Amino acid sequence: MNILYDEKRKLFHLQTPNTSYILGIHGLGWLTTLYYGPKLHLKEENLLVVRDRAFSPYADLGDKTYSPDTLPLELGSVGGGDFRVPSVELTQADGSSVTEFFYKCHKIVQGKPALDGQPAVYTQSEDEAMTLIVTLEDAQAGARAELYYTVFRDFDAICRRAVFINTGKQELKLERALSCCFDLPTDQYDFVQLSGAWARERHVHRTPLRPGSQLVESVRGTSSHQQSPFIALAAKNADEKQGRVYGAALIYSGNFVAQAEVSQFSTTRVVMGINPNGFSWQLDKNASFETPEAVLVCSAQGFGGMSRCFNKLIRTRLCRGKYRDGGRPVLLNSWEGCYFNFTADTIVRIGRDAAKLGIELLVMDDGWFGKRDDDHTSLGDWTPYPKKLPRGLKGLADELNAEGIAFGLWLEPEMVSPDSDLNRAHPDWALQVPGRVGVEGRNQLVLDYTRADVRDYIVSTVNGILASANIAYVKWDMNRHLTHACSALLSAVRQGETFHRFVLGVYDVMERITSANPEVLFEGCSGGGGRFDGGILYYMPQIWCSDDSDAIERLYIQHGTSLVYPQSAISAHVSAVPNHQVQRVTPLATRGAVAFTGAFGYELNVGLLPQEKQKTVAEQVQWYKDNRDFLASADYYRLRSPFGSNASAWMFLAEDKSRALVQFVRKLNVPNEPLDRLLLDGLAPDAQYRVAESGEVWYGDALMELGLPVCLPDGDFTAQTWTLTRVDE
Ligand code: GLA
């Protein structure tokens, strides 16, 4: 890791272990992207080609070759001749939004400066990272942009963000304030996105870049089920093992945009940040605006290399708290087993049955508070429903604890039901536009988290609940998207700030509640995986990945999610068959194999299973307990993609390559099946590995080049597992 500044050539060379990012200062002071890719040596290389182009305006009247239209730029601005997608737009007192930002100064610091009130990658010691801060200025507008670049000693990642500061005498309005912008010299990449819908989140889509813009975005107030705040640009030849892949992930839980634009000269601009659609920010004199953080990863080892970098960085330097490094309890969630139909006695009975099988934590899902018998009422009234919980939360927690199982609770703290005491007492606490009727989603409204009084109320309510009983876990849900995003307390010129202020409010509440309850394991959720992003993972180390718990549907969802997020963050449960979302019947062994891939648990009434199935559950639970520390810290390799094929396979490999777990799931049975061998990855080629299931010893190279013979049990949706241990002979 290093950041070098060459004063003579006016360039910065940012170095991670295996990548270089080179910035230049050119002409009037444009900050340019000169290179991003595998690590380079630098001597006298020509890093920038500029030409006089028809219809490309030049700001430096003495040199027509320098045009903002064709320079690769680190800050794209509006109206001054850069016609590509901008990363900043600033309206000034005279109504103009033309800006031209030029280099003013820079500094290089050890470590990584923290963000104020926003989630971000952190370091544990100053020597893990270095940060370059380049200040650009538009003197006429009275505005500065500070661009932050952090490089890491142990990761091929670069964290980027921007701070926009009003240094002048007039008020400014930010209409667009993106976290990063850079230009690549070709368009020979595929655009990769993770897209879907409720119950089928983060499916992988890969399409060739084409002239003009392609983008993914959310305007729903959360990062959303529909798109994920991540894109990759992959070389045409890139696969899991090789080829250059650039990944960009935004650490943000609200409206975002991630965009690639191919220019007239076949260069590609990449921008990412808060979605300008629905955003504006009043920048008073001396005020500043800090964008969320974007994490860039460049891998020469294809998607696998990119993912392992993201996975480990997020797991070890974005997630926090007691559960960061593993040790997550095996839980049973009541939702699919009972839905709203339970009492304390039901929960205790399920807990008792679960504890007998080794399950460590019982989560009581939605339906325990207010007068909640269905989803029409009571969000906001976070007091136990006497009809269901006559002995309150403490009574229930104590009874479960006496059965030898910990107690966890479902909450949805950002919401209020119109039919609730909270809404009747504070009708102005929900987001709304005065005079408009508004719309409901799942019969509920969204609390106005831009307001400090609302946030304080929620923090003290939730902290009170957590203090009232022995609660070891919270599932924090969020079951609708934002509409009518107006706040009663913001002035008219500031209403464009509501979406972002809502996200900042969520972060504030999450920070205060999670830091006050360091022993509690928090799990994020938003109708399943509707807010699966790095922002939430900063506060909660795992997220319920999807409301679709079917093992085969999960192959797609978990494969896509693993492109960015670590397995330890992907909450995955074994549920009943026929599956409640798709009615599919899959073997219990397959459901177990797929759920082992994430933070493992059950979501069914285990006591209703036949005895032999309960025995299998007990074996699965024990297996997971024996292996969870290994799984949580292992590197993850995708071996077969479920997209466009009849199978999916993956592998966990210990960092020291001493052991591996390999799993293969076939979707439909194939009569008279062709022979198949599964090629493994990442092993030490000259080491020997014992395959527990067959007792054979194989060399690592044979496992990777010849491959394990696949021999699945008969039937649809079956699975095969191999457990490898390195042997020294
Ligand atoms: C959301 C969650 C589910 C469950 C229900 C309860 O849909 O994703 O797991 O908690 O809410 O209402």
Residues whose N, C-alpha, C, O or C-beta is under 5 A from the ligand:
A	BS01	GLA	W335 D365 D366 C525 S526 G527 G528 D547
